[in-house]
Amino acid sequence: MKFAALFLAAFIAVNLRISAVRAADATPSPSDVSRLIAELGDTDYATRTRAFRRLKQLGKPALAALKEAGASPDPEIRQRAALLASRIEFPVVPGPAPGADDPGFARQLNPGPSVTISNLNGIKAIKINEAGRQISISESPEGIEMSVTGWLDGENVTENYKASSAVELERLNPEAFDLYDRYAAIPATRLIVGGQMNGNIVIHGGFAGNFVFGQPDALHALRQRLRQEMADKKIPADQQRQVLEQLTRIREAGLRVAAEGITVGNGAGNGAGNGVANGDRPPQQPQLELLRGADDLRRKVDELNLHVALDDALPPPPKSRLGMVITTTGNITVQSVLPGSRAERIGLKPGDVITKVAGQDITTAKSLRDAITAHENGIAIQVERIGTPVTLSESDAGPTTRPRN
């Protein structure tokens, strides 16, 4: 009997605790929300803090009342309600651990992010431990899901973000998009988690060959420069959004190019796809989308009179590109030529190995790009065609074959 009584008492106590948890998690009544909002202006710090946390926990069910309280005559309630409404509608991204920006902390306790990358059943996932902050990014045909566990207002918290695409994520939460852009959107990450890999890899310290995870690439840096320039010039918000969304579309087209492993034009620029071509095929839609997207962005930047350097991050402008797909393994080889392009007019053909442009040795996509940009007209290009040196010129009717010495 004694054991049965103890068991019954324990059972009742457990159920009371479960009931209390369920009651706390239940959808609040309007009167409960009103009471909590009123407590935001309480003179007792503990009461204010408890009400703030509970309303944040309630989330969207409390959003309408919080927005209404943003017009409260009580300045304390008005300020805290507005802050809560903003954080519920557009969750702030938690930051790194306190002290993470101290050089000693960074050097001794956090030499670089630890990154786990996986591609399982078509779901690409990246988990990052960065300066005491955990970032999880999952991407599938259904969209992007992110969670960030870090520090906010002195507390360790987790915030979640969800969007159907990168463009939507940037529109909903630019700060969350910045993390996505740094870690998940760069071509090196996409190539690692592309169709070639099925499983997990772990990278400690954030280094993979010559690539450092989390280090902004040229497109990410361009985004920051454009944001700052547009803010300084007080460009209307809708026009700012159009520019940044266009840059995101360029990123996505560049990722598709990178996934196919090709370089567009005479070098597509950092972050827009460099690699080895797959097979002998004509240019596909992603390359054309990348070039058109870059041209559209240039026009928008000119219309807004923004003085931001673009060419380190984008494919060359039309007047400075040849219009071809190249491979960059070992040498610069023409893979295919865009119909009606400058490359076609010059006489370049698939299989040509480009050795010189205007007398300058060509060994990399960048050296090719620089040489083409410096010579917009009347350029002479030397190639090896099936083992035979050939000189091509825009001013000539056709190629000249030179005998070997």
matplotlib code that plots the C-alpha trace (Angstrom):
import matplotlib.pyplot as plt

x = [0.0, 2.8, 4.5, 1.2, 0.6, 4.1, 3.6, 0.2, 1.7, 4.6, 2.2, 0.0, 3.1, 4.4, 1.0, 0.7, 4.1, 3.0, -0.2, 1.6, 3.9, 1.0, -0.8, 2.3, 2.5, -1.2, -2.4, -2.8, -6.1, -6.4, -6.6, -3.3, -1.6, -3.0, -1.8, 1.7, 1.9, 0.9, 3.7, 6.2, 5.8, 6.0, 8.4, 9.8, 12.7, 12.0, 8.3, 9.2, 11.8, 9.5, 6.7, 9.2, 10.4, 6.9, 5.6, 8.7, 8.0, 4.4, 5.5, 3.0, -0.2, 0.8, 2.0, -1.2, -1.6, 2.1, 1.7, -1.3, 0.7, 3.3, 1.0, 0.6, 0.8, 3.3, 6.7, 8.1, 5.4, 5.5, 9.3, 9.3, 6.2, 7.7, 11.0, 9.1, 6.9, 10.0, 11.9, 8.9, 8.2, 11.9, 13.9, 17.3, 20.2, 22.0, 25.6, 28.8, 29.8, 30.7, 34.4, 34.6, 35.9, 38.9, 42.1, 43.1, 39.8, 39.9, 43.4, 43.3, 39.7, 38.3, 40.9, 38.2, 34.8, 34.3, 32.1, 30.1, 28.7, 26.3, 24.3, 21.8, 18.8, 18.8, 18.9, 22.1, 23.0, 25.8, 26.5, 28.9, 30.4, 31.7, 33.0, 30.6, 27.7, 26.0, 24.6, 22.5, 21.5, 19.4, 18.5, 16.2, 13.8, 11.2, 13.4, 15.9, 15.7, 18.1, 18.6, 21.2, 22.0, 24.0, 23.9, 21.3, 20.8, 23.2, 21.2, 21.9, 19.0, 18.0, 16.2, 14.8, 14.4, 12.6, 12.2, 11.2, 14.4, 17.5, 15.7, 12.8, 15.2, 17.0, 13.7, 12.5, 15.7, 18.9, 21.0, 20.1, 20.7, 24.2, 25.1, 23.5, 25.5, 28.8, 28.5, 26.0, 25.8, 29.4, 30.4, 33.1, 30.5, 28.0, 30.6, 31.4, 27.7, 26.8, 25.8, 29.4, 29.1, 26.7, 27.5, 29.4, 32.6, 34.0, 36.4, 38.1, 39.3, 37.3, 40.0, 39.5, 42.6, 43.0, 39.4, 38.4, 34.8, 33.0, 35.5, 33.4, 34.0, 33.8, 30.0, 29.4, 31.8, 30.1, 26.7, 28.1, 29.6, 26.3, 24.3, 26.5, 26.5, 22.7, 22.2, 24.6, 22.8, 19.4, 18.2, 14.5, 14.0, 12.2, 15.0, 17.6, 15.7, 15.6, 19.4, 20.1, 17.6, 19.3, 22.6, 21.1, 19.8, 23.3, 24.6, 22.1, 22.9, 26.6, 26.0, 24.3, 27.3, 29.7, 27.7, 28.2, 31.9, 32.5, 33.8, 31.8, 33.1, 36.8, 36.4, 33.2, 34.7, 35.0, 31.9, 30.3, 31.6, 35.1, 36.0, 36.3, 33.8, 31.8, 31.7, 31.6, 28.3, 27.0, 26.4, 23.4, 20.8, 22.7, 25.6, 23.3, 21.3, 24.6, 25.7, 22.3, 21.9, 25.3, 24.5, 21.1, 22.8, 25.3, 22.4, 20.6, 23.9, 24.3, 20.7, 21.1, 24.5, 26.2, 30.0, 30.8, 33.4, 31.7, 34.2, 36.0, 32.8, 30.9, 31.6, 33.1, 30.8, 29.7, 32.4, 35.1, 34.2, 34.6, 31.5, 32.7, 32.9, 36.5, 38.2, 40.9, 42.7, 46.3, 45.7, 42.9, 40.9, 37.8, 35.0, 32.2, 31.5, 28.3, 26.6, 27.0, 29.7, 33.0, 34.8, 32.8, 33.7, 37.4, 37.3, 37.8, 36.7, 36.1, 39.3, 41.5, 44.1, 44.7, 48.3, 48.6, 46.4, 48.0, 51.4, 50.7, 51.0, 47.7, 47.9, 44.8, 41.2, 42.1, 45.0, 42.7, 40.1, 42.6, 44.0, 40.6, 39.5, 42.6, 42.0, 38.4, 39.0, 41.4, 42.7, 45.1, 44.8, 47.3, 46.0, 47.2, 44.7, 45.2, 48.8, 49.3, 50.0, 47.3, 46.9, 43.4, 42.6, 39.4, 40.9, 41.7, 39.4, 40.4, 43.1, 46.7, 48.6, 52.2, 54.7, 56.5, 60.1]
y = [0.0, 2.4, 1.8, 2.3, 5.6, 6.8, 5.8, 7.6, 10.7, 10.7, 10.1, 13.1, 15.3, 14.4, 15.0, 18.3, 19.4, 18.2, 20.1, 23.2, 22.9, 22.4, 25.4, 27.5, 26.4, 26.8, 29.5, 32.6, 34.3, 38.0, 38.9, 37.1, 38.9, 42.3, 41.5, 40.7, 43.8, 45.9, 44.2, 45.6, 48.9, 47.5, 49.2, 45.8, 44.6, 40.9, 41.4, 43.3, 40.8, 37.8, 39.5, 40.3, 36.7, 35.2, 37.5, 36.7, 33.0, 33.4, 34.9, 35.6, 35.0, 38.1, 40.2, 42.1, 43.2, 44.2, 46.4, 48.1, 48.6, 50.4, 53.4, 53.1, 56.4, 54.7, 55.2, 52.0, 49.8, 51.6, 51.0, 47.4, 46.4, 47.9, 46.1, 42.8, 43.2, 43.8, 40.8, 38.5, 39.6, 39.9, 37.8, 39.2, 36.9, 35.9, 37.0, 35.2, 34.4, 37.4, 38.2, 36.4, 39.5, 39.6, 38.6, 36.3, 34.4, 34.2, 32.9, 30.5, 29.3, 29.8, 29.6, 29.3, 27.9, 24.1, 23.1, 19.9, 19.6, 16.9, 16.0, 13.3, 12.4, 15.7, 17.8, 19.9, 20.8, 22.9, 23.1, 25.7, 26.3, 29.9, 31.8, 30.1, 30.4, 27.4, 28.0, 25.3, 25.8, 23.3, 23.7, 21.5, 22.0, 23.2, 26.1, 27.2, 26.6, 28.1, 28.2, 30.2, 29.6, 32.4, 35.4, 38.1, 40.6, 38.5, 35.3, 32.2, 31.9, 30.1, 31.8, 30.1, 31.4, 29.9, 31.1, 29.6, 31.0, 33.1, 36.2, 35.8, 35.2, 38.4, 40.3, 38.8, 39.0, 40.6, 39.7, 36.0, 36.1, 37.5, 34.3, 32.2, 34.1, 33.7, 30.0, 28.3, 30.3, 30.5, 28.2, 26.4, 25.2, 24.3, 22.3, 20.3, 19.6, 19.1, 15.8, 14.5, 13.9, 11.9, 11.8, 14.0, 15.9, 17.8, 20.8, 22.0, 25.6, 26.6, 25.7, 23.5, 23.8, 27.5, 28.3, 29.6, 29.1, 32.2, 34.5, 36.9, 36.4, 39.1, 39.0, 39.1, 42.1, 43.8, 43.4, 45.2, 48.0, 48.5, 48.5, 51.2, 53.3, 53.2, 54.0, 57.0, 58.3, 57.6, 55.5, 54.6, 51.2, 49.6, 50.5, 49.2, 46.0, 45.7, 46.1, 43.5, 41.0, 41.3, 40.6, 37.5, 36.3, 36.7, 34.6, 31.9, 31.8, 31.7, 28.8, 26.9, 27.7, 26.5, 23.3, 22.6, 23.5, 26.1, 29.6, 32.1, 34.9, 35.5, 34.7, 35.0, 36.8, 35.6, 34.0, 33.6, 30.3, 29.1, 25.5, 22.8, 22.3, 19.1, 17.6, 19.2, 21.0, 24.4, 27.1, 26.5, 28.8, 29.4, 31.0, 33.3, 34.2, 35.0, 37.4, 39.0, 39.4, 41.1, 43.5, 44.3, 45.1, 47.4, 49.3, 49.6, 50.9, 53.4, 54.6, 55.2, 56.9, 54.6, 54.7, 51.1, 49.0, 45.9, 44.2, 42.3, 40.4, 40.1, 38.8, 41.4, 43.9, 43.2, 45.4, 43.6, 39.9, 37.4, 35.3, 31.8, 28.9, 27.9, 25.2, 26.3, 23.0, 23.1, 25.7, 28.0, 25.9, 27.0, 24.7, 26.4, 29.7, 31.8, 32.3, 35.9, 36.6, 38.4, 35.1, 33.7, 36.8, 36.4, 32.8, 30.9, 27.3, 24.6, 22.9, 26.0, 26.5, 30.2, 31.0, 34.8, 37.8, 41.0, 39.4, 38.8, 35.2, 33.7, 31.2, 31.9, 33.1, 36.4, 37.0, 36.4, 38.7, 41.5, 41.2, 41.3, 44.2, 46.2, 45.6, 46.2, 46.3, 44.8, 42.2, 39.4, 36.0, 33.2, 29.7, 26.1, 24.3, 20.6, 21.1, 23.9, 27.5, 29.8, 33.6, 35.1, 38.8, 40.8, 42.9, 39.9, 38.0, 34.7, 32.9, 32.7, 29.4, 29.8, 27.0, 25.7, 26.7]
z = [0.0, 0.9, -2.5, -4.3, -2.5, -3.4, -7.0, -7.1, -5.6, -8.1, -11.0, -9.9, -9.5, -13.0, -14.6, -12.8, -14.3, -17.8, -17.4, -16.4, -19.4, -21.7, -20.2, -20.7, -24.4, -25.1, -27.4, -25.2, -24.8, -25.8, -22.1, -21.4, -24.3, -23.0, -19.5, -20.7, -22.8, -19.8, -17.8, -20.4, -18.6, -15.1, -12.7, -11.7, -13.9, -13.4, -14.4, -17.5, -18.5, -17.9, -20.0, -22.8, -23.0, -22.9, -25.7, -27.8, -27.2, -28.2, -31.5, -34.2, -32.2, -30.2, -33.2, -33.9, -30.3, -30.1, -33.3, -31.7, -28.5, -30.6, -30.3, -26.5, -24.6, -22.2, -23.8, -22.1, -23.5, -26.9, -27.2, -26.1, -28.0, -31.2, -30.6, -30.0, -33.1, -35.2, -33.8, -34.3, -37.8, -38.9, -36.4, -35.6, -36.3, -33.1, -32.9, -32.0, -28.4, -26.2, -26.7, -30.0, -31.7, -29.3, -31.2, -28.5, -28.6, -32.3, -32.4, -29.5, -29.1, -32.6, -35.4, -38.0, -38.6, -38.5, -41.4, -42.1, -45.6, -46.7, -49.7, -48.8, -50.9, -52.8, -49.6, -49.4, -45.8, -44.2, -40.5, -39.3, -35.8, -36.0, -33.0, -30.5, -32.9, -34.7, -38.1, -40.0, -43.6, -45.5, -49.2, -51.3, -54.2, -51.7, -50.6, -47.9, -44.1, -41.7, -37.9, -36.0, -32.4, -30.8, -28.5, -28.4, -25.5, -23.4, -23.9, -25.9, -28.3, -31.5, -34.4, -37.5, -41.0, -44.0, -47.6, -51.0, -52.7, -52.1, -53.5, -51.0, -48.1, -48.8, -49.0, -45.7, -43.7, -45.3, -42.2, -42.5, -46.3, -45.6, -43.7, -46.5, -49.1, -47.2, -46.6, -48.8, -52.0, -53.1, -56.0, -54.0, -51.5, -54.2, -56.1, -53.0, -52.2, -55.9, -57.5, -57.4, -53.6, -51.6, -47.9, -45.5, -45.3, -42.3, -42.7, -39.5, -39.3, -42.4, -44.9, -48.0, -50.3, -51.1, -50.1, -46.7, -45.8, -44.6, -46.3, -48.5, -52.2, -54.9, -55.3, -51.6, -51.3, -54.2, -52.4, -49.4, -51.5, -53.4, -50.1, -48.6, -51.8, -52.1, -48.4, -48.7, -51.7, -50.1, -53.0, -52.5, -50.8, -53.8, -56.1, -53.7, -53.5, -57.3, -57.5, -54.7, -56.1, -59.5, -57.9, -56.2, -59.6, -61.0, -58.1, -58.8, -62.5, -61.7, -59.4, -62.2, -64.4, -61.6, -61.2, -64.9, -64.4, -67.1, -67.5, -69.4, -71.7, -71.2, -67.5, -65.5, -62.5, -58.9, -57.6, -61.1, -62.1, -63.0, -63.7, -66.3, -69.1, -69.2, -72.7, -76.1, -76.2, -77.2, -74.5, -72.4, -70.7, -67.4, -69.2, -71.2, -68.0, -66.3, -69.1, -69.5, -65.7, -65.4, -68.3, -66.6, -63.3, -65.1, -66.6, -63.2, -61.6, -64.3, -64.1, -60.4, -60.9, -58.5, -58.5, -57.6, -59.3, -60.8, -63.1, -60.4, -59.6, -62.9, -66.4, -68.6, -70.3, -73.9, -75.4, -73.5, -73.8, -76.6, -76.0, -75.6, -73.1, -72.1, -70.0, -67.6, -66.8, -67.9, -70.6, -72.0, -74.4, -76.3, -75.5, -77.5, -79.2, -78.8, -82.1, -83.4, -80.8, -81.2, -80.8, -83.8, -85.9, -85.1, -86.1, -82.9, -82.9, -80.3, -79.4, -80.1, -77.3, -76.8, -76.2, -76.9, -77.1, -78.7, -78.0, -74.3, -73.0, -71.8, -69.0, -66.9, -67.4, -65.7, -68.1, -71.0, -69.6, -68.9, -72.4, -74.1, -72.0, -72.9, -76.7, -77.6, -81.4, -84.0, -81.6, -82.8, -81.0, -81.4, -80.9, -81.3, -83.6, -83.8, -83.1, -85.6, -84.6, -86.0, -85.8, -85.8, -86.3, -86.3, -89.2, -91.3, -93.6, -92.0, -90.0, -90.9, -90.5, -89.5, -90.0, -87.0, -86.5]

ax = plt.figure().add_subplot(projection="3d")
ax.plot(x, y, z, "-o")
ax.set_aspect("equal")
plt.show()
